[in-house]
């Protein structure tokens, strides 16, 4: 059984006891909403196997859960349903008999499983309680897998982040593929891994946790300043790589000619001297 509370207090809270609970602008709905943009039969809550699912009835403006447009989605306590501009808080009647004040209500943090057999399952992290996760039946979040320790980790809301503390688990706790030593903090969109179990951290829909708009690429990449091309011919500096490519200096050729001349002169003097002696 669920309880629906309209944030603007337009109507008293409603109990969902029917297996098919209709919402829309028509008078025959269980919850009648008369704001603009709401179809006659806009959406319905359907009970299946002790679970509740919100199904959009091909409405013109859509149905939203925690800020995301849906066609068919399981509803859990703490979720916020939005139809046009009407926001509806889903309550667990077993948790408290007091009605929440719309201006003070804060949607919960949650872990969304991305593992195969737990895919899509949500685990709510209350604002005022430390949540114990493990395979022990006394834990707040029980996952009966042999890969988890009996008491694997603790999770607690701390301001705008989650405080995650590993309880010296056998297979470790990883945040964004980095093993946690002691405790650390996690934010919206971070990945939490407990051996083979993967979870995505989902923050409440607040201004601090909304996706930030990135700067245009033109502001991030500075243009490269190009130098103007010179019309002067380039002078290449090269080194000789083999004797055939070498250019010997001019003074070596002149020195060679002088040595040849001296040699011829000495030879001529020697010949004349020999002739005189004979």
PASEBA-1860 file (N, C-alpha, C; in nm, 3 decimals):
! residues 278
1> XXXXXXXX> 0.085/-0.119/0.000/0.000/0.000/0.000/0.089/0.124/0.000 ~ 0.047/0.225/-0.080/0.120/0.351/-0.087/0.029/0.465/-0.046 ~ 0.094/0.578/-0.018/0.020/0.699/0.015/0.073/0.811/-0.072 ~ -0.018/0.887/-0.133/0.020/0.996/-0.223/-0.007/1.129/-0.155 ~ 0.097/1.215/-0.158/0.085/1.346/-0.094/0.117/1.453/-0.197 ~ 0.022/1.544/-0.226/0.045/1.653/-0.320/0.127/1.762/-0.250 ~ 0.235/1.802/-0.314/0.328/1.896/-0.251/0.265/2.031/-0.223 ~ 0.169/2.073/-0.306/0.107/2.203/-0.285/-0.017/2.196/-0.197
9> XXXXXXXX> -0.044/2.077/-0.142/-0.157/2.059/-0.051/-0.291/2.094/-0.115 ~ -0.305/2.072/-0.245/-0.434/2.096/-0.311/-0.542/2.004/-0.256 ~ -0.500/1.882/-0.222/-0.595/1.783/-0.172/-0.532/1.711/-0.053 ~ -0.614/1.648/0.031/-0.560/1.566/0.139/-0.485/1.446/0.082 ~ -0.391/1.387/0.157/-0.320/1.267/0.110/-0.417/1.154/0.078 ~ -0.381/1.076/-0.023/-0.466/0.966/-0.068/-0.396/0.833/-0.048 ~ -0.474/0.732/-0.006/-0.423/0.597/0.003/-0.447/0.526/-0.130 ~ -0.349/0.452/-0.177/-0.364/0.374/-0.299/-0.396/0.231/-0.257
17> XXXXXXXX> -0.523/0.196/-0.265/-0.567/0.062/-0.226/-0.616/-0.019/-0.346 ~ -0.646/0.051/-0.455/-0.694/-0.018/-0.575/-0.576/-0.077/-0.653 ~ -0.604/-0.184/-0.724/-0.500/-0.243/-0.809/-0.475/-0.159/-0.933 ~ -0.574/-0.078/-0.971/-0.556/0.016/-1.081/-0.607/0.152/-1.034 ~ -0.514/0.242/-1.012/-0.543/0.374/-0.956/-0.523/0.476/-1.067 ~ -0.631/0.540/-1.113/-0.626/0.631/-1.228/-0.608/0.775/-1.183 ~ -0.532/0.850/-1.264/-0.507/0.992/-1.238/-0.530/1.070/-1.366 ~ -0.601/1.182/-1.356/-0.627/1.265/-1.473/-0.729/1.372/-1.441
25> XXXXXXXX> -0.773/1.442/-1.548/-0.866/1.554/-1.529/-1.012/1.511/-1.528 ~ -1.043/1.390/-1.574/-1.182/1.343/-1.576/-1.230/1.314/-1.435 ~ -1.362/1.333/-1.414/-1.419/1.321/-1.280/-1.418/1.178/-1.228 ~ -1.411/1.078/-1.317/-1.415/0.940/-1.272/-1.280/0.887/-1.224 ~ -1.174/0.966/-1.229/-1.043/0.923/-1.181/-1.041/0.914/-1.028 ~ -0.952/0.830/-0.977/-0.932/0.823/-0.834/-0.866/0.951/-0.781 ~ -0.773/1.004/-0.859/-0.711/1.132/-0.826/-0.740/1.228/-0.941 ~ -0.823/1.328/-0.913/-0.865/1.425/-1.015/-0.773/1.546/-1.008
33> XXXXXXXX> -0.708/1.577/-1.121/-0.617/1.690/-1.132/-0.668/1.779/-1.245 ~ -0.691/1.905/-1.214/-0.758/1.993/-1.310/-0.666/2.097/-1.372 ~ -0.535/2.085/-1.351/-0.444/2.184/-1.407/-0.435/2.170/-1.559 ~ -0.400/2.279/-1.631/-0.381/2.268/-1.777/-0.269/2.170/-1.809 ~ -0.284/2.099/-1.920/-0.182/2.003/-1.964/-0.204/1.863/-1.915 ~ -0.313/1.839/-1.841/-0.343/1.705/-1.790/-0.455/1.643/-1.871 ~ -0.431/1.525/-1.925/-0.532/1.457/-2.007/-0.643/1.399/-1.919 ~ -0.760/1.366/-1.979/-0.870/1.308/-1.900/-0.828/1.186/-1.820
41> XXXXXXXX> -0.761/1.090/-1.883/-0.699/0.979/-1.810/-0.550/0.985/-1.843 ~ -0.477/1.049/-1.758/-0.338/1.082/-1.788/-0.243/0.965/-1.760 ~ -0.257/0.902/-1.644/-0.169/0.792/-1.604/-0.242/0.707/-1.501 ~ -0.181/0.594/-1.469/-0.242/0.505/-1.369/-0.133/0.432/-1.293 ~ -0.162/0.405/-1.167/-0.077/0.321/-1.083/-0.135/0.180/-1.083 ~ -0.051/0.083/-1.117/-0.096/-0.055/-1.128/-0.019/-0.139/-1.027 ~ -0.090/-0.219/-0.950/-0.028/-0.308/-0.853/-0.007/-0.445/-0.916 ~ 0.118/-0.492/-0.917/0.154/-0.622/-0.973/0.255/-0.690/-0.882
49> XXXXXXXX> 0.221/-0.807/-0.830/0.312/-0.884/-0.745/0.366/-0.801/-0.629 ~ 0.273/-0.733/-0.560/0.307/-0.651/-0.444/0.399/-0.534/-0.477 ~ 0.402/-0.496/-0.603/0.479/-0.379/-0.646/0.385/-0.284/-0.718 ~ 0.421/-0.155/-0.718/0.341/-0.055/-0.786/0.420/0.000/-0.905 ~ 0.350/0.016/-1.017/0.410/0.067/-1.138/0.327/0.185/-1.189 ~ 0.396/0.291/-1.230/0.328/0.404/-1.292/0.331/0.384/-1.443 ~ 0.215/0.387/-1.505/0.204/0.370/-1.649/0.143/0.495/-1.710 ~ 0.214/0.556/-1.803/0.161/0.673/-1.873/0.060/0.627/-1.978
57> XXXXXXXX> -0.051/0.697/-1.990/-0.159/0.658/-2.081/-0.148/0.735/-2.213 ~ -0.027/0.732/-2.273/-0.001/0.804/-2.399/-0.046/0.949/-2.388 ~ -0.012/1.011/-2.276/-0.055/1.148/-2.251/0.019/1.246/-2.341 ~ -0.040/1.364/-2.358/0.018/1.464/-2.446/0.141/1.531/-2.386 ~ 0.145/1.547/-2.252/0.258/1.614/-2.187/0.348/1.519/-2.109 ~ 0.309/1.392/-2.099/0.396/1.293/-2.036/0.381/1.284/-1.886 ~ 0.438/1.177/-1.832/0.444/1.153/-1.687/0.590/1.140/-1.648 ~ 0.625/1.193/-1.531/0.765/1.199/-1.490/0.782/1.141/-1.350
65> XXXXXXXX> 0.894/1.071/-1.331/0.932/1.019/-1.200/1.073/1.067/-1.170 ~ 1.087/1.144/-1.064/1.217/1.200/-1.025/1.283/1.276/-1.139 ~ 1.200/1.349/-1.215/1.251/1.434/-1.321/1.271/1.366/-1.455 ~ 1.248/1.234/-1.465/1.267/1.162/-1.590/1.132/1.117/-1.646 ~ 1.115/1.141/-1.776/0.990/1.101/-1.840/0.985/0.949/-1.853 ~ 0.869/0.892/-1.824/0.858/0.746/-1.822/0.735/0.704/-1.900 ~ 0.733/0.578/-1.937/0.613/0.514/-1.991/0.564/0.403/-1.898 ~ 0.660/0.337/-1.829/0.625/0.229/-1.737/0.741/0.214/-1.640
73> XXXXXXXX> 0.715/0.242/-1.512/0.826/0.241/-1.416/0.775/0.203/-1.278 ~ 0.856/0.123/-1.206/0.821/0.087/-1.070/0.831/0.210/-0.979 ~ 0.736/0.223/-0.889/0.731/0.336/-0.796/0.767/0.287/-0.657 ~ 0.856/0.364/-0.591/0.901/0.330/-0.456/0.877/0.448/-0.363 ~ 0.864/0.423/-0.233/0.851/0.534/-0.139/0.968/0.632/-0.152 ~ 0.935/0.759/-0.152/1.037/0.862/-0.171/1.040/0.917/-0.310 ~ 0.978/0.848/-0.407/0.973/0.898/-0.544/0.883/1.020/-0.554 ~ 0.909/1.102/-0.654/0.826/1.218/-0.682/0.768/1.203/-0.822
81> XXXXXXXX> 0.637/1.194/-0.831/0.567/1.185/-0.959/0.528/1.326/-1.000 ~ 0.551/1.358/-1.127/0.508/1.489/-1.178/0.420/1.471/-1.299 ~ 0.302/1.529/-1.293/0.207/1.531/-1.405/0.175/1.677/-1.432 ~ 0.213/1.726/-1.549/0.207/1.869/-1.580/0.287/1.943/-1.473 ~ 0.224/2.035/-1.399/0.295/2.108/-1.293/0.264/2.056/-1.154 ~ 0.193/1.944/-1.146/0.156/1.887/-1.017/0.260/1.784/-0.974 ~ 0.316/1.801/-0.855/0.413/1.707/-0.801/0.351/1.629/-0.687 ~ 0.370/1.497/-0.692/0.310/1.406/-0.594/0.420/1.327/-0.527
89> XXXXXXXX> 0.427/1.332/-0.394/0.527/1.258/-0.318/0.470/1.121/-0.284 ~ 0.547/1.016/-0.312/0.505/0.879/-0.279/0.558/0.846/-0.141 ~ 0.467/0.811/-0.049/0.504/0.784/0.089/0.484/0.637/0.122 ~ 0.565/0.590/0.216/0.544/0.459/0.275/0.466/0.480/0.404 ~ 0.340/0.438/0.410/0.259/0.466/0.531/0.313/0.400/0.656 ~ 0.402/0.302/0.644/0.456/0.236/0.762/0.567/0.315/0.829 ~ 0.626/0.410/0.753/0.743/0.481/0.805/0.706/0.589/0.905 ~ 0.596/0.660/0.881/0.559/0.769/0.970/0.413/0.804/0.950
97> XXXXXXXX> 0.348/0.844/1.058/0.209/0.887/1.049/0.198/1.036/1.024 ~ 0.306/1.107/1.043/0.303/1.252/1.022/0.313/1.283/0.875 ~ 0.241/1.386/0.832/0.246/1.428/0.693/0.364/1.521/0.671 ~ 0.435/1.507/0.560/0.549/1.594/0.535/0.505/1.734/0.496 ~ 0.587/1.831/0.530/0.561/1.967/0.488/0.621/1.987/0.350 ~ 0.544/2.035/0.252/0.593/2.044/0.115/0.721/2.127/0.101 ~ 0.732/2.233/0.180/0.849/2.320/0.165/0.973/2.262/0.229 ~ 0.957/2.158/0.312/1.071/2.100/0.381/1.104/1.959/0.334
105> XXXXXXXX> 1.027/1.909/0.240/1.051/1.772/0.196/1.174/1.767/0.105 ~ 1.258/1.670/0.129/1.376/1.649/0.045/1.371/1.509/-0.013 ~ 1.378/1.497/-0.144/1.378/1.363/-0.204/1.503/1.288/-0.164 ~ 1.498/1.155/-0.162/1.610/1.077/-0.110/1.719/1.054/-0.214 ~ 1.838/1.021/-0.165/1.943/0.965/-0.249/1.906/0.820/-0.277 ~ 1.966/0.763/-0.380/1.938/0.623/-0.409/2.055/0.560/-0.483 ~ 2.064/0.429/-0.471/2.158/0.348/-0.549/2.075/0.273/-0.653 ~ 2.113/0.285/-0.779/2.044/0.217/-0.888/2.135/0.105/-0.938
113> XXXXXXXX> 2.088/-0.017/-0.927/2.171/-0.131/-0.965/2.186/-0.139/-1.116 ~ 2.306/-0.170/-1.160/2.335/-0.190/-1.302/2.388/-0.331/-1.328 ~ 2.375/-0.419/-1.227/2.414/-0.558/-1.244/2.301/-0.635/-1.311 ~ 2.333/-0.752/-1.363/2.239/-0.828/-1.445/2.110/-0.860/-1.372 ~ 2.116/-0.938/-1.264/1.993/-0.983/-1.201/1.932/-0.878/-1.108 ~ 2.006/-0.768/-1.081/1.951/-0.659/-1.002/1.926/-0.536/-1.087 ~ 1.936/-0.548/-1.219/1.933/-0.433/-1.308/1.806/-0.350/-1.289 ~ 1.826/-0.219/-1.268/1.715/-0.126/-1.255/1.657/-0.115/-1.117
121> XXXXXXXX> 1.700/-0.199/-1.022/1.644/-0.195/-0.887/1.699/-0.076/-0.811 ~ 1.611/-0.006/-0.738/1.649/0.113/-0.664/1.661/0.081/-0.514 ~ 1.764/0.138/-0.451/1.781/0.126/-0.306/1.789/0.267/-0.249 ~ 1.693/0.301/-0.165/1.682/0.437/-0.111/1.776/0.455/0.008 ~ 1.843/0.572/0.012/1.930/0.610/0.123/1.862/0.724/0.198 ~ 1.803/0.698/0.314/1.735/0.805/0.389/1.832/0.914/0.432 ~ 1.775/1.034/0.457/1.858/1.147/0.495/1.905/1.140/0.640 ~ 1.829/1.074/0.724/1.856/1.078/0.868/1.899/0.944/0.925
129> XXXXXXXX> 1.958/0.858/0.842/1.993/0.725/0.892/2.117/0.672/0.820 ~ 2.202/0.603/0.894/2.315/0.532/0.834/2.267/0.397/0.784 ~ 2.289/0.371/0.656/2.240/0.249/0.593/2.353/0.146/0.589 ~ 2.324/0.027/0.637/2.419/-0.084/0.637/2.384/-0.177/0.522 ~ 2.483/-0.206/0.437/2.462/-0.293/0.321/2.550/-0.416/0.333 ~ 2.492/-0.532/0.306/2.566/-0.658/0.310/2.472/-0.774/0.285 ~ 2.521/-0.895/0.308/2.437/-1.013/0.285/2.371/-1.064/0.412 ~ 2.403/-1.001/0.527/2.337/-1.038/0.652/2.193/-0.988/0.651
137> XXXXXXXX> 2.101/-1.069/0.701/1.960/-1.033/0.701/1.930/-0.914/0.792 ~ 2.023/-0.879/0.879/2.002/-0.765/0.969/2.043/-0.633/0.905 ~ 2.100/-0.638/0.785/2.140/-0.516/0.716/2.017/-0.442/0.665 ~ 2.032/-0.311/0.642/1.922/-0.232/0.586/1.901/-0.265/0.439 ~ 2.008/-0.285/0.366/2.001/-0.330/0.226/2.067/-0.467/0.221 ~ 1.986/-0.568/0.196/2.035/-0.706/0.197/2.048/-0.754/0.053 ~ 2.170/-0.795/0.017/2.196/-0.855/-0.114/2.259/-0.991/-0.086 ~ 2.183/-1.099/-0.103/2.232/-1.232/-0.063/2.327/-1.292/-0.166
145> XXXXXXXX> 2.441/-1.227/-0.183/2.541/-1.278/-0.277/2.667/-1.319/-0.204 ~ 2.727/-1.429/-0.247/2.846/-1.480/-0.179/2.967/-1.388/-0.197 ~ 2.959/-1.296/-0.294/3.071/-1.204/-0.317/3.076/-1.092/-0.215 ~ 2.968/-1.072/-0.140/2.962/-0.964/-0.042/2.994/-1.018/0.097 ~ 3.047/-0.929/0.180/3.067/-0.964/0.321/2.934/-0.952/0.394 ~ 2.928/-1.011/0.513/2.803/-1.004/0.589/2.765/-0.859/0.618 ~ 2.862/-0.779/0.656/2.844/-0.635/0.670/2.951/-0.569/0.584 ~ 2.911/-0.527/0.465/3.008/-0.487/0.364/3.045/-0.338/0.374
153> XXXXXXXX> 2.944/-0.251/0.385/2.974/-0.108/0.390/2.860/-0.032/0.456 ~ 2.891/0.092/0.493/2.794/0.185/0.548/2.780/0.305/0.454 ~ 2.658/0.354/0.440/2.631/0.470/0.356/2.550/0.570/0.437 ~ 2.589/0.698/0.429/2.518/0.802/0.503/2.520/0.931/0.422 ~ 2.406/1.000/0.422/2.398/1.130/0.355/2.473/1.232/0.439 ~ 2.562/1.306/0.373/2.644/1.406/0.442/2.643/1.534/0.358 ~ 2.547/1.621/0.386/2.534/1.743/0.307/2.488/1.713/0.165 ~ 2.570/1.751/0.068/2.538/1.729/-0.073/2.610/1.608/-0.132
161> XXXXXXXX> 2.662/1.521/-0.045/2.732/1.402/-0.092/2.691/1.283/-0.007 ~ 2.733/1.164/-0.051/2.715/1.043/0.028/2.849/1.005/0.090 ~ 2.848/0.973/0.218/2.967/0.921/0.285/2.962/0.769/0.279 ~ 3.062/0.708/0.215/3.067/0.563/0.198/3.186/0.510/0.275 ~ 3.160/0.415/0.363/3.264/0.358/0.449/3.269/0.207/0.430 ~ 3.384/0.158/0.386/3.403/0.014/0.372/3.431/-0.047/0.510 ~ 3.361/-0.156/0.540/3.374/-0.220/0.671/3.471/-0.337/0.667 ~ 3.589/-0.311/0.609/3.694/-0.412/0.597/3.639/-0.538/0.529
169> XXXXXXXX> 3.568/-0.516/0.419/3.509/-0.627/0.343/3.617/-0.711/0.277 ~ 3.585/-0.836/0.252/3.683/-0.928/0.194/3.719/-0.890/0.051 ~ 3.619/-0.856/-0.030/3.643/-0.828/-0.171/3.650/-0.679/-0.203 ~ 3.635/-0.595/-0.102/3.657/-0.453/-0.121/3.537/-0.378/-0.177 ~ 3.545/-0.245/-0.165/3.446/-0.152/-0.218/3.519/-0.055/-0.311 ~ 3.464/-0.033/-0.430/3.530/0.049/-0.531/3.439/0.164/-0.573 ~ 3.494/0.283/-0.577/3.423/0.400/-0.627/3.493/0.448/-0.752 ~ 3.421/0.442/-0.865/3.480/0.477/-0.995/3.609/0.399/-1.019
177> XXXXXXXX> 3.603/0.268/-0.984/3.713/0.172/-1.005/3.835/0.198/-0.917 ~ 3.821/0.283/-0.816/3.929/0.306/-0.720/3.885/0.246/-0.586 ~ 3.970/0.159/-0.530/3.933/0.092/-0.406/3.930/0.192/-0.290 ~ 3.826/0.180/-0.208/3.809/0.269/-0.094/3.889/0.215/0.024 ~ 3.972/0.298/0.079/4.044/0.265/0.201/3.985/0.349/0.314 ~ 3.910/0.285/0.401/3.841/0.361/0.506/3.709/0.414/0.453 ~ 3.700/0.546/0.434/3.576/0.606/0.385/3.609/0.714/0.282 ~ 3.508/0.748/0.202/3.521/0.852/0.102/3.382/0.906/0.074
185> XXXXXXXX> 3.373/1.008/-0.013/3.244/1.067/-0.048/3.214/1.040/-0.195 ~ 3.086/1.028/-0.226/3.040/1.003/-0.363/2.935/1.106/-0.399 ~ 2.933/1.142/-0.527/2.837/1.239/-0.577/2.748/1.181/-0.684 ~ 2.663/1.264/-0.738/2.568/1.221/-0.840/2.640/1.165/-0.962 ~ 2.600/1.044/-1.005/2.656/0.983/-1.124/2.777/0.895/-1.100 ~ 2.831/0.895/-0.978/2.946/0.809/-0.950/2.905/0.662/-0.956 ~ 3.006/0.576/-0.984/2.984/0.432/-0.992/3.041/0.363/-0.869 ~ 2.955/0.286/-0.804/2.994/0.210/-0.686/2.995/0.063/-0.722
193> XXXXXXXX> 3.108/-0.004/-0.695/3.120/-0.147/-0.729/3.157/-0.226/-0.606 ~ 3.080/-0.333/-0.582/3.106/-0.427/-0.474/3.131/-0.562/-0.539 ~ 3.256/-0.586/-0.576/3.295/-0.706/-0.649/3.220/-0.712/-0.781 ~ 3.121/-0.802/-0.797/3.051/-0.814/-0.925/2.923/-0.731/-0.929 ~ 2.891/-0.658/-0.822/2.768/-0.580/-0.816/2.801/-0.433/-0.842 ~ 2.733/-0.374/-0.941/2.758/-0.237/-0.980/2.635/-0.151/-0.954 ~ 2.659/-0.031/-0.902/2.550/0.062/-0.872/2.587/0.201/-0.922 ~ 2.486/0.275/-0.959/2.503/0.416/-0.995/2.443/0.501/-0.884
201> XXXXXXXX> 2.519/0.601/-0.838/2.472/0.692/-0.733/2.385/0.798/-0.797 ~ 2.262/0.812/-0.749/2.168/0.910/-0.802/2.131/1.006/-0.691 ~ 2.160/1.134/-0.713/2.132/1.237/-0.613/1.990/1.288/-0.629 ~ 1.936/1.353/-0.527/1.804/1.415/-0.540/1.806/1.521/-0.649 ~ 1.690/1.549/-0.705/1.677/1.649/-0.810/1.677/1.787/-0.747 ~ 1.798/1.842/-0.726/1.812/1.976/-0.670/1.897/2.059/-0.764 ~ 1.903/2.190/-0.737/1.979/2.279/-0.824/2.128/2.244/-0.822 ~ 2.178/2.200/-0.703/2.321/2.168/-0.692/2.358/2.046/-0.773
209> XXXXXXXX> 2.261/1.952/-0.790/2.293/1.825/-0.854/2.250/1.817/-0.999 ~ 2.194/1.925/-1.053/2.156/1.923/-1.194/2.280/1.926/-1.281 ~ 2.267/1.873/-1.400/2.379/1.869/-1.493/2.419/2.010/-1.532 ~ 2.546/2.039/-1.521/2.595/2.170/-1.557/2.615/2.180/-1.707 ~ 2.582/2.300/-1.762/2.599/2.322/-1.905/2.745/2.351/-1.933 ~ 2.802/2.276/-2.023/2.942/2.296/-2.055/2.959/2.417/-2.145 ~ 3.076/2.478/-2.137/3.106/2.591/-2.223/3.117/2.545/-2.368 ~ 3.083/2.634/-2.462/3.098/2.596/-2.603/3.241/2.560/-2.634
217> XXXXXXXX> 3.257/2.476/-2.732/3.392/2.430/-2.768/3.480/2.544/-2.812 ~ 3.416/2.654/-2.866/3.496/2.767/-2.913/3.564/2.837/-2.796 ~ 3.501/2.831/-2.674/3.561/2.896/-2.559/3.667/2.810/-2.494 ~ 3.663/2.679/-2.518/3.758/2.590/-2.454/3.886/2.573/-2.535 ~ 3.876/2.586/-2.668/3.990/2.565/-2.756/4.036/2.699/-2.810 ~ 4.156/2.738/-2.780/4.211/2.863/-2.830/4.266/2.843/-2.970 ~ 4.238/2.938/-3.062/4.291/2.922/-3.198/4.442/2.937/-3.200 ~ 4.506/2.863/-3.284/4.652/2.867/-3.298/4.690/2.983/-3.387
225> XXXXXXXX> 4.780/3.068/-3.338/4.827/3.181/-3.418/4.929/3.131/-3.520 ~ 4.899/3.154/-3.646/4.987/3.109/-3.754/5.071/3.226/-3.805 ~ 5.200/3.203/-3.824/5.289/3.304/-3.876/5.274/3.313/-4.028 ~ 5.290/3.436/-4.080/5.280/3.455/-4.224/5.401/3.393/-4.294 ~ 5.375/3.333/-4.410/5.481/3.268/-4.487/5.570/3.373/-4.552 ~ 5.700/3.354/-4.542/5.796/3.446/-4.603/5.819/3.410/-4.749 ~ 5.837/3.513/-4.833/5.862/3.490/-4.975/6.010/3.469/-5.005 ~ 6.099/3.491/-4.905/6.243/3.473/-4.926/6.275/3.325/-4.940
233> XXXXXXXX> 6.372/3.293/-5.030/6.411/3.150/-5.045/6.477/3.099/-4.918 ~ 6.453/2.975/-4.887/6.509/2.914/-4.767/6.652/2.871/-4.792 ~ 6.734/2.881/-4.691/6.873/2.835/-4.697/6.885/2.712/-4.610 ~ 6.905/2.601/-4.674/6.911/2.474/-4.601/7.052/2.447/-4.553 ~ 7.067/2.405/-4.434/7.195/2.366/-4.377/7.204/2.215/-4.379 ~ 7.302/2.162/-4.454/7.317/2.016/-4.465/7.457/1.976/-4.427 ~ 7.470/1.850/-4.391/7.600/1.792/-4.359/7.632/1.686/-4.463 ~ 7.764/1.675/-4.504/7.801/1.570/-4.600/7.783/1.433/-4.538
241> XXXXXXXX> 7.722/1.342/-4.612/7.698/1.207/-4.562/7.791/1.104/-4.623 ~ 7.856/1.137/-4.736/7.951/1.045/-4.799/8.050/1.126/-4.879 ~ 8.164/1.067/-4.912/8.264/1.144/-4.989/8.209/1.199/-5.118 ~ 8.120/1.131/-5.182/8.066/1.180/-5.308/7.981/1.303/-5.292 ~ 7.927/1.327/-5.170/7.842/1.444/-5.147/7.919/1.560/-5.087 ~ 8.046/1.538/-5.060/8.124/1.642/-4.994/8.175/1.742/-5.097 ~ 8.182/1.868/-5.057/8.241/1.973/-5.140/8.364/2.024/-5.065 ~ 8.481/1.992/-5.116/8.605/2.031/-5.048/8.627/2.180/-5.061
249> XXXXXXXX> 8.682/2.243/-4.962/8.710/2.387/-4.968/8.809/2.419/-5.079 ~ 8.807/2.541/-5.128/8.894/2.583/-5.240/9.040/2.584/-5.199 ~ 9.071/2.622/-5.075/9.211/2.634/-5.034/9.281/2.499/-5.037 ~ 9.217/2.389/-5.024/9.281/2.258/-5.033/9.331/2.232/-5.174 ~ 9.258/2.273/-5.277/9.299/2.254/-5.417/9.422/2.339/-5.448 ~ 9.424/2.462/-5.397/9.540/2.550/-5.422/9.664/2.494/-5.354 ~ 9.651/2.444/-5.234/9.765/2.387/-5.164/9.819/2.266/-5.238 ~ 9.732/2.190/-5.298/9.774/2.072/-5.374/9.858/2.111/-5.497
257> XXXXXXXX> 9.815/2.218/-5.565/9.889/2.263/-5.684/10.029/2.315/-5.647 ~ 10.041/2.385/-5.533/10.172/2.437/-5.489/10.267/2.322/-5.459 ~ 10.217/2.217/-5.394/10.303/2.102/-5.361/10.350/2.032/-5.486 ~ 10.266/2.022/-5.587/10.308/1.958/-5.713/10.418/2.040/-5.781 ~ 10.399/2.172/-5.777/10.501/2.259/-5.839/10.636/2.247/-5.772 ~ 10.638/2.242/-5.639/10.764/2.229/-5.564/10.829/2.095/-5.597 ~ 10.749/1.991/-5.609/10.803/1.860/-5.641/10.868/1.858/-5.778 ~ 10.805/1.922/-5.876/10.862/1.926/-6.011/10.992/2.008/-6.013
265> XXXXXXXX> 10.997/2.115/-5.934/11.118/2.197/-5.929/11.234/2.119/-5.870 ~ 11.211/2.046/-5.765/11.317/1.967/-5.702/11.367/1.861/-5.799 ~ 11.274/1.800/-5.871/11.313/1.697/-5.968/11.402/1.756/-6.078 ~ 11.364/1.876/-6.127/11.443/1.941/-6.233/11.584/1.974/-6.186 ~ 11.598/2.025/-6.064/11.729/2.060/-6.009/11.816/1.936/-5.996 ~ 11.752/1.825/-5.956/11.829/1.702/-5.940/11.881/1.653/-6.074 ~ 11.799/1.663/-6.175/11.841/1.619/-6.310/11.956/1.703/-6.361 ~ 11.949/1.835/-6.343/12.057/1.925/-6.391/12.188/1.894/-6.318
273> XXXXXX> 12.176/1.869/-6.187/12.297/1.841/-6.109/12.364/1.714/-6.157 ~ 12.288/1.616/-6.187/12.345/1.488/-6.234/12.412/1.508/-6.370 ~ 12.349/1.589/-6.457/12.406/1.612/-6.591/12.541/1.683/-6.580 ~ 12.558/1.779/-6.490/12.683/1.851/-6.475/12.792/1.758/-6.425 ~ 12.758/1.671/-6.333/12.859/1.583/-6.281/12.909/1.484/-6.385 ~ 12.825/1.448/-6.475/12.870/1.357/-6.578/12.952/1.433/-6.682
END
